[in-house]
Amino acid sequence: MTESGAGPTLVLVVAVAVLVGCGVILLLERSLTRILLGVILLGNGVNLLILLGGRSGGAPIVGTGAVGQMSDPLPQAMVLTAIVITFGFTAFLLAVAYRSWYLTGDDEVPDDLEDRQIIRRAGRNEAGAVDHGGEGPDGDPEQVDPEPARRRLRRGKES
């Protein structure tokens, strides 16, 4: 905020723009690590934007000063809530990235070829798309065999 409390300074507005812009660019990448960093940057940029919307002033404690000179507590409460939500979402994305790395050996999001086949078949009005992949032992789709990724990692260590 400026000295008079009239509004945000240009530096803070540029910081919001840079954080949000870099966050969006990173979200469009195929690597889950970069997507995770994009979520963090985007969350921080939006939190700063919310804080810029509040009125600056003294602590919002009743009885310590004039009401017109107190800061607005609502943006602060919203930012605290957003921080908790962003932290939870970051933890979830971190777990997804680790699981992807564990199963495939990298954290890049591959093209989903089955979705492309379904779209092509729907365009040709073919019925009965059969799921041929993604199933683990005993036909359970939740149990994916991580052995191919482990073999690939072992081959990389031997080279």
C-alpha positions as CSV (number, residue, x, y, z in Angstrom):
1,M,0.0,0.0,0.0
2,T,1.1,3.6,-0.5
3,E,1.9,5.9,2.4
4,S,-1.6,7.4,2.4
5,G,-3.3,4.0,2.3
6,A,-5.0,4.9,-1.0
7,G,-4.1,1.7,-2.8
8,P,-1.5,-0.8,-3.9
9,T,1.8,0.3,-5.3
10,L,2.9,-0.5,-8.8
11,V,5.6,-2.9,-7.5
12,L,3.0,-5.1,-5.7
13,V,0.7,-5.1,-8.8
14,V,3.7,-6.2,-10.9
15,A,4.6,-8.8,-8.4
16,V,1.0,-10.2,-8.6
17,A,1.2,-10.2,-12.4
18,V,4.5,-12.0,-12.5
19,L,3.5,-14.6,-9.9
20,V,0.2,-15.4,-11.7
21,G,1.8,-15.3,-15.1
22,C,4.6,-17.6,-14.2
23,G,2.2,-19.9,-12.4
24,V,-0.1,-20.2,-15.4
25,I,2.8,-20.9,-17.7
26,L,4.1,-23.6,-15.4
27,L,0.6,-25.1,-15.1
28,L,0.6,-25.7,-18.9
29,E,3.8,-27.8,-18.8
30,R,3.7,-31.7,-18.9
31,S,5.9,-32.3,-15.9
32,L,4.1,-32.8,-12.6
33,T,7.0,-31.0,-10.8
34,R,6.5,-27.9,-12.9
35,I,2.7,-28.1,-12.5
36,L,3.3,-28.3,-8.7
37,L,5.5,-25.2,-8.8
38,G,2.9,-23.4,-11.0
39,V,0.1,-24.2,-8.4
40,I,2.3,-22.7,-5.7
41,L,3.2,-19.6,-7.6
42,L,-0.4,-19.1,-8.7
43,G,-1.7,-19.5,-5.2
44,N,0.8,-17.0,-3.8
45,G,-0.1,-14.5,-6.5
46,V,-3.8,-14.8,-5.8
47,N,-3.2,-14.5,-2.1
48,L,-1.2,-11.3,-2.6
49,L,-4.0,-10.0,-4.9
50,I,-6.6,-10.6,-2.2
51,L,-4.4,-8.9,0.4
52,L,-4.1,-5.9,-1.9
53,G,-7.8,-5.6,-2.0
54,G,-8.0,-4.9,1.8
55,R,-7.7,-1.6,3.6
56,S,-4.4,-1.0,5.4
57,G,-4.3,0.4,8.9
58,G,-3.9,-0.6,12.5
59,A,-4.7,-3.9,14.0
60,P,-8.5,-4.7,13.8
61,I,-9.0,-5.0,17.6
62,V,-12.1,-3.3,18.9
63,G,-11.4,-0.6,21.4
64,T,-7.8,0.2,20.3
65,G,-8.5,3.0,17.9
66,A,-11.0,4.5,15.5
67,V,-12.8,2.1,13.2
68,G,-11.8,4.0,10.1
69,Q,-8.1,3.5,10.9
70,M,-8.3,-0.3,11.3
71,S,-7.3,-2.7,8.6
72,D,-9.9,-4.9,7.0
73,P,-9.7,-8.4,8.6
74,L,-11.7,-10.2,5.9
75,P,-8.9,-10.4,3.3
76,Q,-6.5,-11.6,5.9
77,A,-8.9,-14.4,6.9
78,M,-9.5,-15.3,3.3
79,V,-5.8,-15.5,2.6
80,L,-5.3,-17.8,5.7
81,T,-8.0,-20.1,4.4
82,A,-6.4,-20.0,0.9
83,I,-3.0,-20.9,2.3
84,V,-4.4,-24.0,4.0
85,I,-6.3,-25.0,0.8
86,T,-3.2,-24.5,-1.3
87,F,-1.1,-26.5,1.2
88,G,-3.5,-29.4,1.0
89,F,-3.6,-29.3,-2.8
90,T,0.2,-29.1,-3.0
91,A,0.5,-32.1,-0.7
92,F,-1.9,-34.0,-3.0
93,L,0.0,-33.0,-6.2
94,L,3.3,-34.0,-4.5
95,A,1.8,-37.5,-3.7
96,V,0.6,-37.8,-7.3
97,A,4.0,-36.8,-8.7
98,Y,5.8,-39.2,-6.5
99,R,3.4,-42.0,-7.4
100,S,3.9,-41.2,-11.1
101,W,7.6,-41.2,-10.7
102,Y,7.5,-44.5,-8.8
103,L,5.4,-46.3,-11.4
104,T,6.9,-44.9,-14.6
105,G,10.3,-43.6,-13.7
106,D,9.5,-39.9,-14.6
107,D,6.9,-37.4,-13.7
108,E,5.8,-36.4,-17.2
109,V,2.1,-36.6,-18.0
110,P,1.8,-38.8,-21.1
111,D,-0.8,-38.6,-23.8
112,D,-3.9,-40.7,-23.0
113,L,-4.1,-42.8,-26.1
114,E,-7.3,-44.5,-24.9
115,D,-9.1,-41.2,-24.7
116,R,-8.1,-40.4,-28.3
117,Q,-9.4,-43.8,-29.4
118,I,-12.7,-43.2,-27.7
119,I,-13.0,-39.8,-29.3
120,R,-12.2,-41.2,-32.7
121,R,-14.8,-44.0,-32.3
122,A,-17.4,-41.6,-31.1
123,G,-16.8,-39.5,-34.2
124,R,-17.3,-42.6,-36.3
125,N,-20.3,-43.8,-34.2
126,E,-18.6,-47.1,-33.3
127,A,-20.0,-48.8,-30.3
128,G,-18.2,-50.7,-27.5
129,A,-14.8,-49.3,-26.8
130,V,-12.9,-51.9,-24.8
131,D,-10.4,-50.9,-22.1
132,H,-7.2,-52.9,-22.9
133,G,-4.8,-51.2,-20.6
134,G,-4.2,-50.0,-17.1
135,E,-5.3,-53.1,-15.3
136,G,-3.1,-54.9,-12.9
137,P,-2.9,-58.5,-11.8
138,D,-6.2,-60.3,-11.4
139,G,-8.0,-57.7,-13.6
140,D,-8.0,-55.1,-10.8
141,P,-7.6,-51.6,-12.3
142,E,-6.4,-50.2,-8.9
143,Q,-3.4,-52.6,-8.8
144,V,-1.0,-51.4,-11.5
145,D,2.2,-53.5,-11.8
146,P,5.2,-51.2,-11.0
147,E,7.7,-53.8,-12.2
148,P,8.3,-52.4,-15.8
149,A,9.3,-49.0,-14.2
150,R,11.6,-50.8,-11.8
151,R,13.3,-52.7,-14.6
152,R,13.7,-49.5,-16.5
153,L,15.3,-47.8,-13.5
154,R,17.7,-50.8,-12.9
155,R,18.7,-50.7,-16.6
156,G,19.5,-47.0,-16.2
157,K,21.8,-47.7,-13.2
158,E,23.6,-50.5,-14.9
159,S,24.5,-48.3,-17.9
